[in-house]
Amino acid sequence: MGLVRLRIRELAHGKGWTLKEVAKRSGVPYTTVTTYARSPGMAMADISALIRLMRVLEVSIEELVEIIEE
């Protein structure tokens, strides 16, 4: 199973947003956003949260997710 990293922090920074703003705009709990943003590698994530994050950040899944280990 591969590991992925979510590029939330970089994408939010590009919009001039904080992680709190991302959470508020997306409806994803702040604790989830910060956990995803800080994790160096994850094996699992909530797909509904990822979809909401993609929509609010206006990016594709390929732009949001970085594969770090296969």
C-alpha positions as CSV (number, residue, x, y, z in Angstrom):
1,M,0.0,0.0,0.0
2,G,1.4,3.4,-0.9
3,L,1.6,6.6,1.1
4,V,0.4,10.0,0.0
5,R,0.9,13.5,1.2
6,L,-1.8,16.2,0.8
7,R,-0.6,19.5,-0.5
8,I,-3.1,21.5,1.5
9,R,-0.7,23.9,3.1
10,E,1.0,24.9,-0.2
11,L,-2.4,25.3,-2.0
12,A,-3.9,27.3,0.8
13,H,-0.8,29.6,0.9
14,G,-1.1,30.1,-2.9
15,K,-4.6,31.5,-2.2
16,G,-3.5,33.6,0.8
17,W,-5.5,31.4,3.2
18,T,-4.8,29.9,6.5
19,L,-5.6,26.4,7.4
20,K,-8.5,27.7,9.5
21,E,-9.9,29.5,6.4
22,V,-9.6,26.3,4.4
23,A,-11.5,24.4,7.1
24,K,-14.2,27.1,7.3
25,R,-14.7,27.4,3.5
26,S,-14.7,23.6,2.9
27,G,-16.7,22.5,5.9
28,V,-14.0,20.0,6.8
29,P,-13.2,20.1,10.5
30,Y,-10.1,22.2,11.4
31,T,-8.6,19.2,13.2
32,T,-8.9,17.1,10.1
33,V,-7.4,19.8,7.9
34,T,-4.4,20.3,10.2
35,T,-3.9,16.5,10.5
36,Y,-3.9,16.1,6.8
37,A,-1.7,19.2,6.2
38,R,0.9,18.1,8.8
39,S,1.1,14.5,7.9
40,P,4.3,13.5,6.1
41,G,2.6,10.4,4.7
42,M,-0.8,8.8,5.0
43,A,-2.2,5.5,3.9
44,M,-5.9,6.5,4.2
45,A,-8.0,9.6,4.1
46,D,-11.7,10.4,4.1
47,I,-12.8,10.7,0.4
48,S,-15.6,13.1,1.2
49,A,-13.2,15.5,2.9
50,L,-10.8,15.2,0.0
51,I,-13.6,16.1,-2.4
52,R,-14.6,19.2,-0.3
53,L,-10.9,20.3,-0.1
54,M,-10.5,19.9,-3.9
55,R,-13.6,22.0,-4.6
56,V,-12.7,24.8,-2.2
57,L,-9.1,24.9,-3.4
58,E,-10.2,24.6,-7.0
59,V,-7.7,21.8,-7.8
60,S,-7.8,18.3,-9.2
61,I,-7.0,15.2,-7.2
62,E,-3.6,15.0,-8.9
63,E,-2.8,18.5,-7.7
64,L,-3.9,17.8,-4.1
65,V,-2.4,14.4,-3.6
66,E,1.4,13.7,-3.9
67,I,2.3,10.1,-3.9
68,I,5.4,9.7,-1.8
69,E,5.7,5.9,-1.6
70,E,4.2,3.1,-3.7
